[in-house]
Amino acid sequence: MRRSVENASLTINPHPGRGGKAAGGVHPRRKMSNTYTQIYIHAVFAVQNRESLIDENWRERLYKYIISIMQNRKHKVLSIGGTKDHIHILFGFHPAQSLSSLMLTVKRDSAEWINQNRLVVGRFQWQEGYGAFSYNKSQIPNVIKYIENQEIHHASRSLTEEYRKILDDFDVKYDNRYVLYDVIEKKDAPLTGCE
């Protein structure tokens, strides 16, 4: 048996001497055939200063645009929803791209789309940062239902309350000063990296 130093992989040929394999049945260029994953992510992000800018007249078009951004990068959106000031996305995550890179792309490209289509007065921006939480397959139906019912949830609970509850449910340690910026803090809130 020989190890391939070129790519540090080891493949055994069950039929030594056939198919032009190296001595001992090892093929120096063969690698594992595929990568298999099942990663479900629930992402949450808000409009800069939590302003109510995502209008019902174009919200569905925004969701479709975000879905296309994610599908073009091999992620599978299972549910998307939100309100006038934030979005939830549940998706099957493809590990070829980092989560931070994906979220930067989604926020940057969707903000650019909103601005190019002049859907808001002034300049649209997403707030800096995002929340991302993983779920197992058995939890997916409940998360989908939760995302689809965002308007109902927010009739009695603010985004800040909702977001802190999610953080608490996942035992995420956080500093209240940096969870979400209030609309009244607009002048002091940092700009998102997606402008």
N, C-alpha and C positions, 0 to 999 in steps of 0.2 A: 504494500500500500504506500503510495507517495502523496505528499501534500503539495498543493499548488501554492507556490509563494507569490505568484503573480496577482492573485485575487483573494488569497487566504480562504478559499472555499475547498471543500472536500466532497467529491461525489464518487460513489462506488459503482462500478459497472458489474452487474451480477453475472455478466458473461465475458470474462477476460479474454482478450485476443480478438474480439469482434468489434467492428465499427471504428477502427482507427484510434482506439483509446490508448492512453499511455500504459506502460507496463503496470500491472497490478490492477487494471480496470478503472483507474481514476481519469476522469475527463477534466483537463486543466481549465476549461473555460465555462463549464456548466455551473449554473447557480441555482438556488432555490427558485422554483417556477413562478410563484406568486406570493404576495403579501396579503394576509387575510385579517381584517379587523372588523369590529363592531363597536363603534364609539358614537354615542349619542350625546350631543351638546345642546344645552339650552342657554342661549345668549340673550342678554338684555342690555340695551343702551338707550340713552336719552338725548333729546334735543338740547342744544346749548342753553344753559340757564333754565332748563325745563319749561321753556315757553311752549304754549299750545299752538304749534305751527303746522302740524300734519293734518291737513284739512280732509274731511270725508270725501270731498269731490275728487281728489286725486290719490287718496291713500292706497286704494287697490292697485293703481298703476305703479306706485312706489314699491309695493310688495312684489309685484311681478318683476320689476327691475332688479330688486335685491335677489330674488330667486334666480334670475338669469346670471347675475354676477357669481353666485355660489355654484350653480350648475356648471358654468364654464370652467370652474376650478375643481370639478368632480365631487362636490359635496351635494348631498341629497336633502333638500328642505322637506321636512315632514309637516311643519306648521309654522305660520307666521301671523302675527297679530299685534295689536297694541292700541294705543289711544293717540290723542293729539300731541302728546309730549314724549312718547317712548315706544320702543319696538321690542318684541320678544320673537326669537327665532329658535325653533327646535330643528336640528338637522343631524343627519348621519355624516360624521366627520371623516374626510379622506386624509390620511396622515402624510400625504406628499407635500402638504403646505402646513406651516405652523399656524396655530390658532391666532396668535398676535398678528401675523401677516394677513390672514384672512379677514380679521376684523378691521384692520387698517384699510384694506382694499374695499370692503363693503361700505364702510363709513365714508371714505374719501370719494368713491365713485358715485354713491347715491347722493351725497351732498352736491357733487358737481352736476349730476342730472337734475336735481331740484333747482339749482341756480340757473343752469342753461335753459330750462323750461320756464323760468321766471314764475315759479309756483308760490313764492312768498315775496312780500315786500322786503327789500333789503337783502342781506346775505344770510343764507341758511348754513348752520353748522351743527354738527353733533357735539355733545359734551365729551370731554376727554375721558377715556377709559371705557370699560364695559364689565359686565359680569358674565361668567361662563361656568356652567355647572353640568356635571355629567350624570347621566341616568342609565339604569339598566333597562333591557328590553321590556320587562314586565311593567315598568312605570310609564312607558311611552303613551298609552291611551289617556292616562290621567293628565299628563303634561300637555298633550294636544288639547284636551277639553279646557284646561286652565288657560291656555293661550287664546283659544277661540272665544272665551268668555271675558276678555279683558275689560270691556265696557261695563259689564256687570260688577266685576271685582272693584273697579275704581269708582263706582257709585258710592261706596262706603269706606274705601281705603285709598290713601294717597300713594303715589309712586314711591315716595320715601319710606312709608310704612311697609309697603309691599316688598321693596328691595331689602330692607333691614330684616324682614321676616325670612326671606330666602337665605340671606347671609347667616342668620341665626340657625335656620334649619340645617344648613350644611356645616355648622360650627366654624364658620370663617371669622377669624379675628379681624376687626376693622376699627378705624378711627372715625368717630361720628363727624369730625370736621371735614372728612374727605369722601364721604359716601356719595352724596349728591349735592350739588350747589342749588340753593334756593333762588327763585326768580329775583328776590330782593337783593341778592348778593351779586347781581349781574356785573356791576362795575369792577368787582374784585376777582371774579372767577377767571381762572386761566383759560386761554384759548385751547381748543382741541388741536391735536397734531394733524387734523384732517382738513385744514382750510385750504 
